[in-house]
Amino acid sequence: MSHDGTEEGIREHVEISIRFRDMIEHRIARLEADAANDEAEVQRLVSSDHIRRQMCLVSAQRQEALRMRRFLEHSTTRIVISPGSSE
């Protein structure tokens, strides 16, 4: 599996647990909320360098959220069947 950040690296099928999927979904939501809040803060900034750094942060947060979404799109959730269940 490629780890260079290209689409090629996420085409491989991955099976993940429900708990791991939930963790990633919460992380995505947090990244997106943080990006929105950080972008709103730009209105208060005066320094063009500070604005540039803030927007780089926003961009990185959104890129990471997108990377995680793509990972979830290319994965399935493992279903655990307890021993002794009727299935």
Buried (B, 14 or more C-beta within 10 A) or exposed (E): EEEEEEEEBBEEEEEBEEEBBEEBEEEBEEBBEBBEEBBEBEEEBEEEEEBEEBBEBBEEBBEBBEBBBBBBEBBEBEEEEEEEEEE
